Amino acid sequence: MSGDELLYLTALNLALRYRGGVARALTDHFGTASEIFKQTATSLSMATGMALAITSRLLSKQNLQDADNEINWTHKQGIKTHTIHDPTYPKRLFHCPDAPVILYQRGPATLSPPKALAVVGTRNATPYGLQVTAQIIKKLAARGDYCTIISGLAYGIDIAAHRAALEAGLPTIAVFGFGLDHIQPAQHSATAQKIVEHGACISDFPSKTTITKANFLKRNRIIAGLADGVLVIESRETGGALTTAEIAQSYDREVMATPGRWNDPCSRGCNALIREQRATLVNKVEDIEQQLGWTPSLPQASSNTGEKDLLDAGLLQTLEQGPCSIDQLYRTSGIPLPELSARLMRLIIKGSIKRIHQNQYCVSC
């Protein structure tokens, strides 16, 4: 992709207030962002029905300067940029009609993993909800479902899902409702840093974006669009988790929910989704696998603690002889790559090993 096309896509994203549906429709109609900027403000307004004030702002020199400044900032920060035209753009999200034309990413995780599950819920989670979140993600990892866990870094179920994924050695993606220049809430900064090391933090918002409730609702479409399905764990009768579920349904994604006590306000949203047949009831991990068509890659007999310890010990013994790439470890250990990646991530989190240059691993000093 040319530098001009990146500039114009960034300017398009800035001027349209990050309304993915409008920006996506324009790029689909004109073919490229460059073609949009060949129009006059008046002709573009007449062709699209947008107000002249909006098309004038879009095509202005100031907007292009702001876009250029944003590109320079992302380069200095080492932030990856995925445009709607790039092969690295997430494949699931690409097919959503209101997909953003730009995505920004910190962290190494792929945005098109083989398996992806969004886990969302109330910010005011109960101990029951937090326990269910941790147990489901831990069990998915134990069964060999090497899936990417997607959520929004918010209080409650979101942060519990990210932390459970990190603990289980699964990649996790946090979708921000603001730019990648800061963390909100600040209390989750340490977890966000671990996510950047072992997964990804992404956003379609540029730097210096004002934090608003509306922006969090906009980011929910990305959470839904990146995943094979959305699992709602605890939700009140209204809230962002239910919005994500509705968006997922519109994208033809699977929607699932865990049931709760009939008189618990934090479970009324999930219970309503199940009662109204807008979500599949989940009371065990196998329900998720069946709904999404996933097949566990590990026989259950191989998930016992003793065998895990032996395999991890073998990896450590190999790495004590010198740094190795994941391909070298695969050849020497024979562990399937998805399971091997999960084991390496767990060993990194435990502090037993570390990742060094050129994606090689070595024992920690």
N, C-alpha and C positions, 0 to 999 in steps of 0.2 A: 504494500500500500504506500502511496506517495505521501510525502510530508504535507502537501497541500490538502489531501483528503483527510488526514488526521486533524489538521487545523480546522477545516470546515465542519467536520463532525463534532469537534469540541465546541466550536462556536454555536452549532445547532443545539447542542445539549445545554449550553449556558443560556441562550436566548429564550428557549422554550420552557424555562423553569423546570427542566428535568422531567417534562411530561413525555414519558417514553412512547405512548401511543401516537402522539402528534409527530414527534421526530421520526419515528419508525415509518409512519405512513408517508411522510415527505420523501424519505430516502427510497422507499419502495416505489413511489410514483416517479421520481426523477432519475432513479437508477444509482446516482452517486450524490454525495453532499456537494461536490464541486459544481455539479449542474445546477443545484439550487441557487448557488451564489452567483450564477451568471444571469439570474433574473433581476428585474427591477423590483423595488418594493411594491409599486402599484400593480404590476403584472402578477407578482406572487400572491398579493392580496386577492386579486380578482380570481385567480386560478384555484385558490385554496379556501377562500371565504374567511381567512384570518384577518383581524383588524389591521389596518395600515400601520398603526403604531407598533404592532408586534413585528410585522415584516420589516419595517424600517429599523427597528432595534436589531433584528437578526442580521441584516446585511450591513450594519454600520461598521466603520473602521474601529470604533471603540470595542465592539464585541469581538472582532478579530484580534485586536491587541490583547484583550482579556484572555482569549483562547490561547494565544501564543505564550502568555505569561503562565497559564496553567500547565501547558506542555513542558515548559522549561522547569517548572517546579517539580513535576512528577519525575522528570529525568534526574534532577538533583537528589531526589528522595529515593531513587531506585524503585519506584512504583511501576508495575507493569500496567500497560494500557491495552485493553481488548476492544476493538471496534466491531461493529456488526458485520463488517466485511472480512474479518480476520479468521483464519482456520482455528485459532486458539479460543475463539468465542464459544461459550458453553452451548453445546449442541441442543440440550433440552430447552434452554431459554430462548434460543434462536427461533423456535417455532411458535413462540407466544406473540400475539399480535401487538402487544404494548411493550415488547422487550426494549430495554434502553439501547441507544446507539453506541454508548460508551460504558465500559466497566473498568474500574481501577482495582488493582490487586496488590496486596502485600502478602508474601508467603509463597511456598513452593507447590502447594496442592494443585492438582488438575481440577478444572471447573467442569469437566465432563467425565466423572468417574464411572466405572461399570455399574455401581450401585450407589444410590443417593437417597437418604431419608431426611425429611425436614421434621424436626421435633419442636413443637411450640406449645405455649400455654400461658397461664396467668402469671403476672408479676408477683402476686401475693400467694405464692404456692404454700401448701400445707406440707407438713412432714411426710404425709402419705404420698403426695404428688412428687416430692423430691426423691423419695425412695423408689417409686415406680419408675421414674426417669432413669435413675442409676441402674436399677436391676435390668430393665429392658436393653439398654445399650451394652451393659456388661455381658448379658446373655447372647446378644447378637454377635459380639466379638468372639465369645467362647465357642459358638457354633460355626465359626469360620465365615460369617457374613461380613466380609471386609468392605463395609459400606462407609460412605462419607456422611457424617451427621451435620445437618445444616440448621442454623438457628440465628437469633438476632442479638446475642450478647446482653439482653435485657436482664433485669432482676428475675428471680423465680425460676420457672421451668427452663427458659433459654440458657441461662448461665449454668444451670445444673446439667443440661444436655452437653454443652461444650466440655465441661470439666469431666463428665463421665466418659466422653469419647477420648479425651487425652489420657485419662487413667487406663482405659481399656486398650490403648494403642491404635485407635481408629482416627483417621484424618477428620478434621472438622472445619467447617467454613462459617465464619460470622459475617452476616450481611448488615452493614451500617445504614442508618437513616440520616447520615451526615457524611462529611468528607473524611478522608483517611489522615487528616492532619491532627486529629485528637481522638480521645477515647471517652465515651459516655455510656454508662456512668464511670467516673474515675476510679471507683473501687474495683473495677474489673480490669484494670490496666495490666496487672500481672498475668491474668489469664489470657488477655489479648496478646501479650508478648509470646506466650507459649503457643498460641494458635498461629501466630506469624511464623514461628519456628517449625511447627509440625503440620500446619494446615494452611489456611488463608483467611485474611480479612479483606472484604470487597465492598465496593460501593459504586453507585452510578452518580453520586454527588461529588462535585469538585471541592477543593479546599475552600475554607472560609464560609462554608454553608451554614446558615443560621439553623439552629435546632428547633424544629417545630413538630407538633403532633402529626400534622398532615404528612410530613416527610417520612415518619415512621410507618404510616399506612402505605405510602408509595413503595417503600422498600419491601413490604410483605409480598408483593407480586414477584420479586426476585427470589425470595425464599421458596415460594411455591413453584416457580418456574425452573429452578435448578434441580428439583427433586423428582424421583419416581412417584413418591407419595408423601402425604403430610399426616403426621401423627399428632393429635391434640391430646395433651395430658393436663387435665384440669383447666377449666375455663368457666368464667361467669357467664351470665346470659348475654352479655355484650362484651366486646373487647377485640383486640388485635388478632388473637388466635383464631377467632371465628371468621374474621375478615380474610385471614390467610386461607382458611378452609374453603370459603366461598370462591376465592380466586382460583384455588387448586381445582375445584369442580369445574370452573369455566375453562380451565386448561386441559380438562379431561385427565386430571391426575387422580390417583386413589386417595381418598380421605378416610382416615381411621381415628378412633377415639377410645380412650380407656374410660370405663364407667366409674362412677363414684357414689358415695352415699346419697340417698334420695333427698336428704334435708341439708346437704352441704352446699352453700352458695358457690363455692369454688368448683363444684362439679355440675352445676345446672346446665352450663353450656354444652359439655360433653354428653350428658344424659339426653339433652334435647336433640343433638346431632344423631345419636343412636336411635332414639325413639322415632324421629321423623325420617329415618332411613337415609340420612344425608351422610352418614359415616358408618363404616364397618366396626363392630365391637371388637376390641382387642383385650384379651385377658391373659394372653401368653405370646411369646415371641413367634411361635409357629403360625399364629394368625397373620402376622405381618408378612412372613415369608410366603404364605399361601396367597395373600392378597396381591403381592408384588411379583409373584412368580420366581422368587429367589430359591436357590438350592444351596444349602450349607456346604461349604467346601471342605469341612473337617468332619471326619467320623466322630461321634460323640465319645468313643473310647479314647481318642487321642487328646481330649481336652482336659484330662486330669492333671492335677498340679505336679505330680511326680514326673510325668513325661515332659511337661513344659519346662521344668527345671533342668532336666537332662539336655533338652535341645538348646536352651539358653546357655547352659554351661559349655556346650560344644561350640556355640558361636563365640563366646568369650575366649575360649581356648584358641580358636583360630585367629581372633583379632589380637591376642597377646603376642602372636608371631610377627605382627606388622599390620599396617593399614590395608583394608580391602574394600573393593567396591561391592555393591549389592549383587552384581553379576558373578563376581568371584565367590561370594558367600553362597550364592545359589548353587554354583557348580560343586562346591565342596560339601555343602550340607544336604542338598537334595530337598530342602524345605520349599514347598510351593511359594512362588513370589508374593502373592497376597499375604500369606501367613508370615513369610519372612519379613516383609515390610512392617507388619504389625509388631512382631517380636523386637525388631530393631528400634521401633519407636518407644516401646515399653522400656527397653534397656536404656535409651537416652533419657527418658523421664526419670528413671530410677537413679540416673547419674553413673551407671556402669560403663557406658560408652559415650562417644560424642561423634558428631558428623564434622568432617573437615573438608578441605578444598576438593573440588572435582567430585563431589558426592561420594567420598570415601569415608569409611568408619574406622575408628580406633578406640582402644580402651582409654578410659579417663585416667588422668594422672592422680 
